[in-house]
Every structure is written in C-alpha cells, then in structure tokens.
Amino acid sequence: MFSKTCEYGIRATIFIASQSYQNHRVGLKDIAKKIDSPEAFTAKILQILSKNNIIHSIKGVGGGFDIPKEMMSQITLAQIVTALEGNQVFTGCGLGLHHCSEDHPCPVHEKFKSIRNELSYMLETTNLEELAMGIKSGDTFLRY
C-alpha cells in the first residue's frame, strides 16, 4: 500500500521516537540498520522528514536524530506520509488512474473509497507517542 520510501520513513520515525523517549539520539547508520534500509536511501528520507519538522537533526559529535517528547503526541502518521508521498494515499485512485473521480469512477472506485477513508482515519488519529510507547513497553516491536 505504501511506497518503500514511506515504509522506511514510518519505520525510521517510530525508531527515532522510541529512542528519544529514552533520551537517546540515533545516528544514520543505526537507523538504517534497525529499519533494514540502505544508508543513502535512509539519509534522503531523513532529510525530507527533517525539512518537514517531523524529526530533528543535530550535526557533529554527539549529534544524530531525535524528536522532542512534547512533539510526539502532535505528530501523526498522516503527517509523515504526506511529507514523503504527498496526498496521493488520501486522494488517489485504487488502480492508479489519473482520471478517476466521483463523476468518472474506475471499476473499483466505490469499494476503494471506503478503504482509503478508513486508512486516512487511522493515519490521522495515530500519533508517534502511542507508537513509541508501544515499543517502549514491549507490546510492539520493530524487528526484521
């Protein structure tokens, strides 16, 4: 459903958030290894997330990536997806057609619309704090 860019971006952000809860900054190499992504690709994703104020980047000795704890409850998965892929997930055609619309629907338009609406709701109502807390408590995990 998501592109590799978006999958890795979500994984990276959740990992950074979970480490930030423990007052740790993480470097590019650790993030790439943890999310099983090539370093160069991960670096590009992190740059986009940083430009969109989803993660913070600190250069130099003791630097790395983090997310302030007070911001985690305000950052939703929808913001991450939008930063990485635009609004295509929220508005796009289930078959990838450019001319699909309410007035000119594709064969799966009505069925996909309800799935897209449910996905949008989940992305808009899920924040980093709850995902990071799930990892911290051991209820969820990021293993590959």
Legacy VTK file of the C-alpha trace (Angstrom):
# vtk DataFile Version 3.0
C-alpha trace
ASCII
DATASET POLYDATA
POINTS 144 float
0.000 0.000 0.000
2.860 2.403 0.799
5.980 3.012 -1.245
9.316 1.807 0.132
10.158 5.436 0.887
7.071 5.747 3.059
7.545 2.364 4.751
11.148 3.197 5.660
10.165 6.717 6.706
7.496 5.458 9.082
9.837 2.810 10.496
12.642 5.337 10.948
10.397 7.866 12.644
8.987 5.290 15.045
12.500 4.065 15.863
13.772 7.611 16.434
10.747 8.348 18.640
11.293 5.219 20.725
14.947 6.151 21.243
14.044 9.769 22.021
11.800 8.535 24.832
14.952 7.104 26.385
16.775 10.421 25.818
18.960 8.941 23.061
19.842 10.497 19.733
20.476 7.994 16.974
22.788 8.176 14.003
22.128 7.359 10.382
23.955 4.021 10.478
21.965 2.777 13.463
18.676 3.877 11.925
19.432 2.279 8.550
20.458 -0.960 10.214
17.417 -1.059 12.503
14.909 -0.420 9.709
16.792 -2.627 7.198
17.254 0.155 4.654
20.256 1.235 2.563
22.103 4.120 4.246
21.978 6.507 1.274
18.243 5.937 0.839
17.680 6.368 4.573
19.675 9.622 4.534
17.392 11.061 1.828
14.287 10.049 3.758
15.618 11.560 6.993
16.443 14.772 5.156
12.815 15.055 3.974
11.483 14.306 7.458
13.821 16.889 8.966
12.816 19.566 6.436
9.187 18.890 7.353
9.933 19.306 11.098
8.977 15.745 11.929
12.433 14.832 13.218
15.347 16.986 14.379
18.851 16.618 13.043
21.889 17.667 15.065
25.279 17.606 13.371
28.659 16.943 14.900
29.923 14.983 17.863
27.008 13.824 19.994
24.641 14.626 17.148
22.102 12.472 15.418
18.351 12.421 15.072
15.703 12.858 17.730
12.144 14.010 18.331
11.305 16.119 21.373
8.956 14.193 23.660
6.474 17.057 23.803
6.072 16.908 19.997
5.373 13.177 19.740
1.697 13.413 20.608
1.264 16.056 17.914
2.931 14.195 15.027
0.589 11.824 13.211
1.311 9.112 10.712
-0.634 11.220 8.205
1.984 13.975 8.523
4.790 11.504 7.854
3.010 10.008 4.841
2.181 13.445 3.440
5.768 14.651 3.874
7.103 11.639 1.981
4.402 10.963 -0.625
2.130 13.975 -0.794
-1.604 13.403 -0.562
-1.820 10.558 -3.110
-2.625 7.995 -0.406
-5.589 10.129 0.661
-6.923 11.055 -2.765
-5.507 8.638 -5.325
-7.278 6.052 -7.425
-7.086 2.419 -6.293
-5.940 1.456 -9.797
-3.562 4.388 -10.147
-5.615 6.049 -12.892
-5.224 9.799 -13.330
-8.783 10.499 -14.456
-10.701 8.582 -11.786
-13.232 10.771 -9.961
-16.723 10.780 -8.494
-18.055 11.817 -11.899
-15.906 9.364 -13.854
-15.138 6.429 -11.488
-12.852 3.491 -12.181
-14.171 -0.065 -11.687
-13.021 -0.200 -8.021
-13.741 3.432 -7.131
-16.591 2.928 -4.657
-15.015 -0.041 -2.875
-11.591 1.591 -2.687
-13.041 4.871 -1.435
-14.168 3.249 1.818
-10.773 1.572 2.297
-8.995 4.863 1.591
-11.245 6.669 4.086
-10.510 4.092 6.807
-6.782 4.314 6.094
-6.934 8.112 6.230
-8.727 7.975 9.573
-6.130 5.577 11.012
-3.212 7.702 9.776
-4.753 10.936 11.065
-5.574 9.551 14.514
-2.357 7.627 15.189
0.454 9.641 16.721
4.122 8.919 17.381
3.703 8.964 21.130
1.409 5.938 21.154
3.633 4.042 18.713
6.829 4.818 20.622
5.171 3.868 23.916
4.153 0.515 22.426
7.776 -0.230 21.628
8.985 1.058 24.992
6.512 -1.191 26.838
7.339 -4.229 24.697
3.784 -4.504 23.352
5.038 -3.853 19.804
8.389 -4.155 18.093
10.492 -3.150 15.081
12.433 -6.296 14.155
13.406 -7.510 10.729
LINES 1 145
144 0 1 2 3 4 5 6 7 8 9 10 11 12 13 14 15 16 17 18 19 20 21 22 23 24 25 26 27 28 29 30 31 32 33 34 35 36 37 38 39 40 41 42 43 44 45 46 47 48 49 50 51 52 53 54 55 56 57 58 59 60 61 62 63 64 65 66 67 68 69 70 71 72 73 74 75 76 77 78 79 80 81 82 83 84 85 86 87 88 89 90 91 92 93 94 95 96 97 98 99 100 101 102 103 104 105 106 107 108 109 110 111 112 113 114 115 116 117 118 119 120 121 122 123 124 125 126 127 128 129 130 131 132 133 134 135 136 137 138 139 140 141 142 143
